[in-house]
């Protein structure tokens, strides 16, 4: 996710930037899904899951503003 964001920042066209930022947002959603799986398998507690999901949502919102 951070690498896609960084790469998108260096693109000249708005369309290219938006594509990289969208890819970064998709990566954040993937992380959110991984956290759900880890929670289901008892590898992550309730509070850790809530915090991670909140951070993923926040990152997605930020990325959409950049796009």
Secondary structure, 3 states (H helix, E strand, C coil): CHHHHHHHHCCCCHHHHHHHHHHHHHHHHHHHHHHHHHHHCCCCCHHHHHHHHHHHHHHHHHHHHHC
